[in-house]
Amino acid sequence: MKTKKKLLLAAAAAAVVVICGVILFFVLRGSGSLPVYLFFIDESGHQLEADESSVKFQSPEEIPAAVIEQLKSGSNNLRLKSPVADGAKVNSVSFDGGDSIIVDFSEEFLTGNAELDVMNTYAVIKSICSAAPYFTSARVKVTAASEPVHTGDCTEIGYVSGSDIKTSPSYDMTEAVQCVLYYRDKTTGALRGEQRNIALIQGENMETTLVKSLIEGPVSEELSRVFDKSTKLISAQTVDGICYVNFRHAPSGENAEAAVRSLVGTLMQLESIEGVRLLAGGKTVASIGSLDTSRILTE
């Protein structure tokens, strides 16, 4: 009888251990430290630059908030600026079904500068989506006081995935890629492609690199530039397949139309780009010559 009781007690103790182990497993499942890339604003204010870091969490649902806290803490690189201002608070992080996430900040998230607000929004989204394997396919929407963030031309920024926001394929090195840049043929006057190997600079996305290369002009003596040397690029970012190219001033002069066609032809070779939106000082350019540039351009 005593032996039977001992066996029962041993079985009960074993069951308790198993149950506690199962409970502990479910409590701790998904917890730990996760390596991430945090994206900050570089000193020019026009580019995102990645910084390797890690976040601690108890459950995957806590990761977006943990990433934002790390962003608020800033980068060890003093020349990089946090996309989240000191006074900005996270009102909520909600999961809108599937892989959709809404991050709502207090109104202090907005700076009053539309271009900087867009960059800050992209940095937050890109940082959250770097949390592999949990949110690499997520689509994130950032709001401030429950209101959407807008671009310089008042376009609402909706759900954006990390892959929509292009940066250099490698965050820690410079690479060279082969591409075609379009310039004017000196003999025929038509646009002609020039095969080039373009260096991708750390923290600079492909779109920006291509546009800067167009402005710099061709290598071949048979081709002539279409953009004036003084052209200043503010930013080039792709969101939901549309590349927003923001110049300080719109292209002008006899080569203006050719410059726009060259820009669109060059950028449309990227698989991620379905159309190009031309901006000047953050505002839509109504027309250039006979071209209607108020619409999304595809050719």
Secondary structure, 3 states (H helix, E strand, C coil): CHHHHHHHHHHHHHHHHHHHHHHHHHHHCCCEEEEEEEEEECCCCCCEEEEEEEEEECCHHHHHHHHHHHHHHCCCCCCCECCCCCCCCEEEEEECCCCEEEEEECHHHCCCCHHHHHHHHHHHHHHHHCCCCCCCCCEEEEEECCEECECCCCCECCCEEHHHCCCCCCCCCCEEEEEEEEEEECCCCCEEEEEEEEEECCCCCHHHHHHHHHHHCCCCCCEECCCCCCCCEEEEEEECCEEEEEECCCCCCCCHHHHHHHHHHHHCCCCCCCEEEEEECCEECCEECCEECCCCECC
